Structure formats: structure tokens, C-alpha cells
Amino acid sequence: MAVLIWRKSSYSGDNGGDCVEVALPVWQKSSYSHNDGGDCIEVALGFLPGAVPVRDSKDPQGPSLLFPDSSWNAFVAAVRAGELPIEG
């Protein structure tokens, strides 16, 4: 289930007139990240159907990468299975 933050347009009035709301993703930091500001990634799971946005937590306003669900799931499974070396 996706967790979304909804933001109402600044042009919306308090009287319930025409409004536009935008859903923003909730970014989750990797469990491999450390509090010392080391190498970190964040993902927004469930935000886009069929895709997983990934970004560098040290540059949240910077670009993000978009991976198909199947590719992201294969990557996570490989990490969990120890098939990819993890440095740190």
C-alpha cells in the first residue's frame, strides 16, 4: 500500500472552490544507511504503479532513477541472497 502526502494548490480557497491536489511520495531510507551521512539511497515504494523511484538521500532535490518493479525486486532479492557484494 502506498503512503502519499497530498498537497493542495496555493490557488485553492478556504470556501471549497476549484482545487487541485498533488500526491507526493513518501521516501524511505535504505536500512543499510547510517546516521553519519554515509552512502544512502531512498525509495518511494507504491507511489507509481509498476515502478520504483530511487534517489540519493544526500541530494533529495536532485534527480531520481525509475526502475520497473520486476527489476527492483530482482535487485533486492540478489542483495538479500548475498549475490552482490556490499561494502561498508
URURFEN-V206877 format. One record per backbone hydrogen bond with DSSP energy under -0.5 kcal/mol. NH is the residue of the N-H (numbers start at 1). CO is the residue of the C=O. If there is no record, write none. Layout:
BEGIN
NH:CO, NH:CO
END
This chain:
BEGIN
3:45, 4:2, 5:24, 6:4, 7:22, 9:20, 12:9, 16:13, 22:7, 24:5, 26:3, 27:25, 28:43, 30:41, 33:30, 37:34, 42:55, 43:28, 44:53, 45:43, 47:44, 48:51, 51:48, 52:67, 53:44, 54:65, 55:42, 56:63, 57:40, 57:55, 59:56, 60:57, 62:59, 65:54, 67:52, 67:65, 69:50, 72:68, 73:69, 74:70, 75:71, 76:72, 77:73, 78:74, 79:75, 80:76, 81:77, 82:79, 83:78, 84:78, 87:85
END
